């Protein structure tokens, strides 16, 4: 059986190589590719995606999985090989139902859609993007129908990002979360507003860039295996454990935007860099799910990067890097300023108290489009209506509204809920970390992150995709994903910031 297992791993290595090659082209498309290369890049990505799909769904891999099934059942269930066979069989069963042509069409359509989205956003021209978005949703609907019957058409798409999770599960979690977050936001609104005007002034981009690099170096980002670039919408990608790249965008008029984005993407990268080498070039050589991934990015961005402890260590240096900009602004005032709660138009710049409401809005809209209840042409207006209802603000332009996120253009329908779920998981993990590392607060104040980094690597990162998200969260915290720790964290934090 070892010979058959070795052969299976060899074939899976080749699939991973094709996927990483496509990722290189996708990264280049969003960073350095000239605009004229969009059509050629779409063809290239379509070919690589089709080849990878055909290789993974080959009869040879199917036969090996069948021959190894009994062997896998005899292995310790948490062993690398047992998990590899389980996850590969699950993915194989799902992907063999998907025609290669649909995979190629999806890669080509999304490559062009992403290119047009960048133009449409820059020009505030939703009409230019709308036909491409319609094609994306048509293909996602066609993909979902392959897996009928289902409880909800959204289930197969959600499952791609959150294995084992159902739409009903997410709706149940969000129903409890939304009511209590809205209540908290209302309580905060009744308190005197904090001043964050000092964050909204000219901060040199090159200095922001250098400061962000220093921070994530302290976190543990390995520059020998990564790099940082500027893009329209930040993302993280990897081409193997030895090459995990991050991107960010900077706002010269708002200090925390670029830094928060850099810390966020670093959290994703630390996860990918920390996967056990034995899992590389296999279906296990990535994160357990997008919610687990977002738990890492949101943990470093918010629970660390927006904490008083973090700025006790880094604020003096920030003041020195921007002489005259923050003079007279105390640490307490700065801390309160970066944690100001104010409904805003842009998701990636939303405070922690209102962020999840952005996610719930997007979830409802993409479900509505999939169900055929919302037409893509009507999204801008419905977006404005929902923003007014949920957050009390309304975008004047589509660039600040329906065009602000890259996800739909790249076909990531089913993704948005993972951001909010990641927030919940981050707070669950944070409680465990503070229990296991009693002096965590003091270490962060001293700009020491090794114990936090090691805890995450041992309990989350090294496992890769061996376990489904709910299974992993329960192994580590003793509970499946629940909103309680996050709501507790928010109330404690904002009662301090706003004094209630």
FENNORJO-V718914 format. One record per residue. N is the residue number from 0. PSI is psi as a letter, one per 30 degrees, with the letter a starting at -180 (NA if undefined). OMEGA is omega in radians with two decimals (none if undefined). NEAR is the number of other C-alpha atoms within 10 Angstrom. Layout:
N:PSI:OMEGA:NEAR
N:PSI:OMEGA:NEAR
//
This chain:
0:f:3.14:11
1:e:3.12:9
2:e:3.11:8
3:e:3.12:14
4:e:3.11:19
5:e:3.12:11
6:e:3.11:15
7:e:-3.14:21
8:e:3.12:19
9:e:3.12:13
10:e:3.12:19
11:e:3.05:20
12:e:-3.12:16
13:e:3.08:16
14:e:3.13:24
15:e:3.13:20
16:e:3.10:17
17:e:3.12:20
18:e:3.13:21
19:e:3.08:18
20:e:3.08:18
21:e:3.13:22
22:e:3.08:18
23:e:3.14:15
24:e:3.13:17
25:e:3.09:18
26:e:-3.14:21
27:e:-3.14:13
28:e:-3.06:19
29:f:-3.09:21
30:d:-2.96:14
31:f:-3.08:11
32:k:3.05:14
33:l:-3.08:10
34:e:-3.11:12
35:f:-3.11:9
36:g:-3.00:11
37:e:-3.07:19
38:e:3.11:14
39:e:-3.14:13
40:e:3.10:21
41:e:3.11:24
42:e:-3.11:18
43:e:3.14:19
44:e:3.10:25
45:e:-3.13:24
46:e:-3.11:20
47:e:3.12:22
48:e:3.13:25
49:e:3.13:22
50:e:3.12:18
51:e:3.13:21
52:e:-3.14:23
53:e:-3.13:19
54:e:-3.10:16
55:e:-3.09:22
56:g:-3.10:22
57:l:3.10:14
58:e:-3.12:12
59:e:3.11:14
60:e:3.11:20
61:e:-3.13:18
62:e:3.13:12
63:e:3.11:17
64:e:3.12:21
65:e:-3.14:13
66:f:-3.08:14
67:f:-3.05:18
68:e:-3.12:14
69:e:3.11:10
70:e:-3.13:16
71:e:3.14:20
72:f:-3.14:12
73:f:-3.13:9
74:l:3.00:13
75:k:-2.97:11
76:f:-3.13:12
77:g:-3.14:12
78:l:-3.13:11
79:e:-3.07:17
80:e:3.12:19
81:e:3.13:20
82:e:3.11:20
83:e:-3.13:23
84:e:-3.14:25
85:e:-3.10:19
86:e:3.14:19
87:e:3.12:21
88:e:3.13:18
89:e:-3.14:12
90:e:-3.13:16
91:e:3.14:18
92:e:-3.13:13
93:e:-3.02:15
94:f:3.11:16
95:f:3.09:16
96:f:-3.02:12
97:k:3.12:18
98:k:3.12:15
99:e:3.14:20
100:e:3.11:15
101:e:3.09:16
102:e:-3.14:22
103:e:3.13:21
104:e:-3.13:21
105:e:3.13:24
106:e:-3.12:26
107:e:-3.12:22
108:e:-3.11:22
109:e:3.08:25
110:e:3.10:25
111:e:-3.14:20
112:e:-3.14:28
113:e:3.11:23
114:e:-3.13:21
115:e:3.11:22
116:e:3.13:27
117:e:3.12:20
118:e:-3.09:16
119:e:3.13:19
120:e:-3.14:23
121:e:-3.09:13
122:g:-3.09:12
123:h:-3.03:19
124:i:-3.12:17
125:e:-3.11:23
126:e:3.12:11
127:e:-3.05:16
128:f:-2.98:23
129:e:-3.14:21
130:e:3.12:13
131:e:3.12:21
132:e:3.10:24
133:e:3.10:17
134:e:3.13:19
135:e:-3.12:24
136:e:3.06:20
137:e:-3.14:15
138:e:3.10:19
139:e:3.10:22
140:e:3.10:20
141:e:3.11:14
142:e:-3.11:20
143:e:-3.09:21
144:f:3.11:14
145:f:-3.02:14
146:g:3.05:15
147:k:0.04:12
148:l:3.10:9
149:l:3.11:13
150:e:3.14:11
151:k:-3.10:15
152:f:3.14:20
153:f:-3.04:24
154:e:-3.12:21
155:e:-3.14:27
156:e:3.07:22
157:e:-3.11:23
158:f:3.10:16
159:e:-3.11:18
160:f:-3.13:22
161:i:-3.09:24
162:k:3.08:21
163:f:-3.10:15
164:k:-3.13:17
165:l:3.11:18
166:e:3.14:19
167:e:3.10:13
168:e:-3.11:10
169:e:3.14:16
170:e:3.13:15
171:e:3.12:10
172:e:-3.09:16
173:e:-3.14:20
174:e:3.11:11
175:e:-3.08:13
176:e:-3.05:21
177:e:-3.09:16
178:e:-3.06:10
179:e:3.06:14
180:e:3.09:20
181:e:3.10:16
182:e:3.14:11
183:e:-3.14:18
184:e:3.12:18
185:e:3.09:11
186:e:-3.14:14
187:e:-3.12:22
188:f:3.14:13
189:f:-3.13:10
190:l:3.06:11
191:k:-3.07:9
192:k:3.10:15
193:l:-3.12:17
194:k:3.05:13
195:g:-3.08:15
196:f:-3.12:9
197:f:3.08:17
198:f:-3.05:18
199:i:3.05:13
200:l:-3.07:13
201:j:3.05:14
202:j:-3.06:18
203:k:-3.07:15
204:e:-3.11:16
205:e:3.12:11
206:e:3.04:13
207:e:-3.12:22
208:e:-3.11:19
209:e:3.13:12
210:e:3.10:17
211:e:3.12:19
212:e:3.12:20
213:e:-3.12:12
214:e:-3.07:18
215:f:2.99:21
216:e:3.08:13
217:e:3.12:14
218:e:-3.13:21
219:g:3.12:17
220:k:-3.04:20
221:j:-3.09:18
222:f:3.04:14
223:f:-3.13:9
224:g:-3.11:15
225:l:3.10:17
226:l:-3.11:14
227:k:3.13:17
228:l:3.13:16
229:k:3.11:17
230:l:3.11:16
231:e:3.13:17
232:j:-3.03:16
233:k:3.07:20
234:l:3.07:23
235:k:3.07:18
236:l:3.10:20
237:k:3.11:22
238:g:-3.04:19
239:l:-3.10:20
240:f:-3.12:20
241:g:-3.09:15
242:j:-3.10:17
243:j:-2.97:25
244:k:3.11:22
245:l:3.13:25
246:l:3.10:23
247:l:2.99:25
248:k:-3.06:20
249:k:3.07:24
250:j:-3.10:17
251:f:-3.10:17
252:g:-3.14:14
253:j:-2.94:17
254:e:-2.93:20
255:f:-3.06:19
256:e:-3.10:19
257:e:-3.12:22
258:e:3.11:24
259:e:3.12:24
260:e:3.14:25
261:e:3.12:28
262:e:3.13:26
263:e:-3.11:29
264:e:3.06:26
265:e:3.11:33
266:e:3.06:26
267:e:-3.06:26
268:e:3.12:28
269:e:3.08:24
270:e:-3.11:25
271:e:3.14:27
272:f:-3.06:25
273:g:3.12:22
274:k:-3.10:23
275:k:-3.13:19
276:f:-3.12:14
277:f:-3.10:11
278:f:-3.05:20
279:k:3.11:17
280:h:3.08:23
281:l:3.09:21
282:f:3.12:22
283:f:-3.02:24
284:h:3.10:25
285:a:-3.11:26
286:l:-3.13:26
287:e:3.13:24
288:l:3.11:22
289:e:3.08:22
290:e:3.09:27
291:e:3.08:31
292:e:-3.13:27
293:f:3.07:26
294:e:3.14:28
295:e:-3.12:27
296:e:-3.13:28
297:e:3.10:30
298:e:-3.12:24
299:e:-3.12:25
300:e:-2.97:21
301:e:-3.07:18
302:f:3.00:19
303:e:-2.93:19
304:f:3.07:22
305:g:-3.09:20
306:l:3.06:20
307:e:-3.14:20
308:e:-3.12:20
309:e:-3.06:21
310:f:2.99:22
311:e:3.13:17
312:e:-3.00:17
313:f:-3.05:18
314:e:3.11:17
315:e:3.13:13
316:e:3.10:11
317:e:3.11:16
318:e:-3.14:15
319:e:-3.11:12
320:f:3.12:17
321:i:-3.09:15
322:k:3.11:9
323:f:-3.07:9
324:e:-3.04:16
325:g:3.11:18
326:k:3.11:11
327:f:3.09:9
328:j:-3.10:13
329:l:3.08:12
330:e:-3.13:15
331:e:-3.13:12
332:e:3.11:16
333:e:-3.13:20
334:e:3.12:21
335:e:-3.12:22
336:e:-3.11:19
337:f:3.10:19
338:g:3.09:22
339:k:3.09:21
340:j:3.14:22
341:j:3.11:19
342:k:-3.04:21
343:l:-3.10:20
344:e:-2.94:21
345:k:-3.09:15
346:e:-3.01:18
347:f:3.11:17
348:g:-3.11:15
349:k:3.06:20
350:l:-3.05:18
351:f:-3.09:20
352:f:-3.09:22
353:f:-3.02:21
354:e:-3.05:22
355:f:3.11:23
356:e:3.04:23
357:e:-3.10:24
358:e:-3.13:20
359:e:3.07:21
360:e:-3.10:19
361:e:3.12:21
362:e:-3.13:20
363:e:-3.11:13
364:e:-3.09:20
365:e:3.03:22
366:e:3.12:18
367:e:3.12:16
368:e:3.13:18
369:e:-3.12:20
370:f:-3.13:14
371:g:-3.13:11
372:f:3.13:11
373:k:3.07:15
374:k:-3.12:14
375:e:-3.11:21
376:f:-3.10:15
377:f:-3.06:11
378:e:-3.11:21
379:e:-3.11:18
380:e:3.12:14
381:e:3.08:17
382:e:-3.12:19
383:e:3.14:21
384:e:-3.12:15
385:e:3.11:19
386:e:3.12:21
387:e:-3.11:15
388:e:-3.02:12
389:e:-2.97:18
390:f:3.10:19
391:g:3.10:14
392:l:-3.08:16
393:k:-3.12:18
394:k:3.07:19
395:f:-3.13:10
396:l:3.08:16
397:f:3.08:20
398:e:3.08:19
399:g:-3.13:17
400:c:-2.99:23
401:f:-3.11:20
402:g:-2.98:24
403:f:-3.08:21
404:k:-3.13:20
405:f:-2.88:19
406:e:-3.10:15
407:e:-3.13:22
408:e:3.13:27
409:g:3.01:20
410:g:-3.07:22
411:h:3.08:18
412:k:-3.00:24
413:f:-3.02:24
414:e:-2.87:22
415:e:-3.10:23
416:f:-3.09:26
417:f:3.10:23
418:e:-3.14:23
419:e:3.09:25
420:e:3.10:24
421:e:3.05:23
422:e:-3.12:27
423:e:-3.12:27
424:e:-3.13:29
425:e:-3.14:26
426:e:3.07:24
427:e:3.12:26
428:e:-3.08:21
429:e:3.09:20
430:e:-3.14:14
431:e:-3.13:14
432:e:-3.13:18
433:f:3.05:13
434:e:-3.07:11
435:f:3.13:13
436:i:-3.01:13
437:f:-3.10:10
438:g:-3.09:11
439:e:-3.13:18
440:e:3.14:17
441:e:3.14:14
442:e:3.14:18
443:e:3.10:23
444:e:3.13:17
445:g:3.11:15
446:h:3.12:18
447:k:-3.04:17
448:g:-3.04:16
449:e:-3.11:14
450:e:3.08:16
451:e:3.13:18
452:e:-3.10:16
453:e:3.13:14
454:e:3.14:15
455:e:-3.14:18
456:e:-3.10:19
457:e:-3.00:13
458:f:-3.08:16
459:d:-2.91:24
460:e:-2.96:25
461:f:-3.07:22
462:f:-3.11:23
463:b:-3.11:22
464:g:-3.11:24
465:e:-3.05:26
466:k:3.03:21
467:l:-3.01:17
468:e:-3.14:25
469:e:3.12:20
470:e:-3.13:16
471:e:3.14:21
472:e:3.13:21
473:e:3.10:13
474:e:-3.02:14
475:e:-3.01:14
476:f:-3.10:17
477:f:-3.12:12
478:l:2.97:13
479:l:-3.10:16
480:k:-3.12:22
481:k:-3.12:17
482:f:-2.99:20
483:e:-3.12:13
484:e:-3.13:19
485:e:3.12:19
486:e:3.08:19
487:e:3.11:11
488:e:-3.13:16
489:e:-3.10:16
490:e:-3.14:18
491:e:-3.08:12
492:e:-3.01:15
493:f:3.00:21
494:f:3.07:13
495:e:-3.10:11
496:e:-3.04:20
497:f:3.03:19
498:h:3.05:10
499:NA:none:12
//
